[in-house]
Amino acid sequence: MKGPFLLWMLMFAGLLTAIWMGNRFGFIGYVIGLPTGAAVMLGILSGATLTWIYVQGLLFRGVPEFPVCRNGCCRGGRLSDPGDYKTVWNDDWTVRGFRCRCGVTYQKVGRRFVELAPDGSVQPYLIWNRLKGWCPDPQLEAG
C-alpha cells in the first residue's frame, strides 16, 4: 500500500504543478511542471522522513545508535549506520548482538547498551539519556 500511495502523491503533486505552471507559462509549463512537481514532492517527503528518523533516534534509540565500546576505540556511525560494529546472528537468523572490532559483543535492549557474555548473561554498560546522551548505566553502579 505504501508504494502505490507514494506514486499517487507524486503524480498528484506533479499534476497540480503542471496545471499551475501551464496557466502561467503556457505549453512549456505543462511539460516542465509534471516532473518538477514530482521532484519537489519527493524532496519534501525525503526531508520529512529523514527528520522523523533523526527525532525518533534522538528521543528513543540514541544518536549515534551505537556508543563507544568499553575499550574506547570502536564507535557507532551516524543515525542508523553501525560504524565499527558488526551484527552477530543466532542460528535461527535473529540478531544476537553487535560485535565491535575489539571482539566484545554488545546488545541493545531498549535504551540500554549492555555487554553480552559468552554464556548469554548481560552486564549493564550504558543507557541513553535524552539530555546527556550515552551515560553510565545506574544498574552498573548499583551492582
C-alpha positions in Angstrom: 0.0 0.0 0.0 2.9 2.4 0.6 4.4 2.2 -2.9 1.2 2.9 -4.8 0.3 5.7 -2.3 3.7 7.3 -2.8 3.3 7.2 -6.6 -0.2 8.7 -6.4 1.1 11.5 -4.2 4.0 12.2 -6.6 1.6 12.2 -9.6 -0.9 14.4 -7.9 1.8 17.0 -6.9 3.1 16.8 -10.5 -0.3 17.4 -12.0 -1.1 20.3 -9.7 2.3 21.9 -10.5 1.8 21.2 -14.3 -1.6 22.9 -14.2 -0.2 25.9 -12.3 2.9 26.2 -14.5 0.8 25.6 -17.6 -1.5 28.5 -16.8 1.4 30.7 -16.0 4.0 29.8 -18.8 1.8 28.0 -21.4 2.7 24.7 -23.1 6.3 24.6 -21.8 4.8 24.9 -18.2 2.7 21.8 -18.7 5.7 19.9 -20.0 8.1 21.0 -17.2 5.5 21.1 -14.4 4.9 17.4 -14.1 8.5 16.3 -13.3 9.2 19.5 -11.3 6.2 18.9 -9.1 7.0 15.2 -8.6 10.7 16.0 -7.8 9.8 18.7 -5.3 7.3 16.4 -3.6 9.9 13.6 -3.4 12.3 16.1 -1.8 9.7 17.2 0.7 8.8 13.6 1.7 12.5 12.6 1.9 13.3 15.6 4.1 10.3 14.8 6.4 11.3 11.1 6.6 15.0 11.9 7.5 13.8 14.4 10.1 11.5 11.9 11.6 14.2 9.2 11.8 16.6 11.6 13.5 14.0 12.8 16.0 13.0 9.2 16.8 16.6 8.2 17.3 17.3 11.3 19.4 14.3 10.6 21.7 14.1 6.8 21.9 17.2 5.0 20.5 20.2 7.1 20.9 22.3 9.1 18.4 24.6 7.7 17.4 22.8 4.4 17.6 25.9 2.6 18.9 28.1 4.3 21.5 31.8 4.0 22.1 32.8 0.5 23.2 34.2 -0.3 26.6 37.8 -0.1 25.4 37.1 3.3 23.8 38.4 2.6 20.3 35.2 1.5 18.4 32.4 3.9 17.5 29.0 3.8 16.0 28.2 5.7 12.9 25.6 8.4 12.3 21.9 7.7 12.5 21.5 4.0 11.8 25.0 3.3 10.5 26.6 0.6 12.7 30.1 2.1 12.3 32.7 -0.2 13.7 30.1 -2.8 14.9 29.2 -6.0 13.0 25.9 -7.8 13.5 26.1 -11.2 15.3 23.3 -13.6 14.3 21.7 -16.6 16.1 21.2 -19.9 14.5 17.6 -19.0 13.7 18.7 -15.8 11.9 17.7 -13.4 14.7 20.0 -10.7 15.8 22.0 -11.8 18.9 24.0 -8.6 19.3 26.7 -6.4 17.8 30.5 -7.1 18.0 32.9 -4.3 17.9 36.4 -4.5 16.4 37.9 -5.3 19.8 35.8 -8.6 19.9 33.4 -7.6 22.6 29.7 -8.4 21.9 27.0 -5.9 22.9 23.2 -5.9 22.7 20.7 -3.1 22.6 17.8 -3.5 25.0 15.5 -0.6 24.6 17.6 2.5 25.6 20.3 0.3 27.2 23.5 -0.9 25.7 24.6 -4.0 27.6 27.7 -6.2 27.2 26.8 -9.8 26.3 28.9 -12.5 27.9 29.6 -15.8 26.0 27.3 -17.7 28.4 24.4 -15.4 27.4 24.3 -13.2 30.6 24.3 -9.5 30.2 26.2 -6.8 32.1 24.9 -3.2 32.1 27.1 -0.7 30.3 25.5 2.5 29.0 22.0 4.0 28.9 20.7 6.7 26.5 19.6 9.9 28.2 17.8 12.4 26.1 19.6 15.4 27.7 23.1 13.9 28.3 23.4 11.3 25.5 25.1 8.0 26.3 26.0 7.8 30.1 26.9 5.0 32.5 24.0 2.8 33.5 22.9 3.2 37.1 22.4 -0.6 37.3 26.1 -1.0 36.7 27.0 1.3 39.7 24.4 -0.3 41.9 25.5 -3.9 41.1 
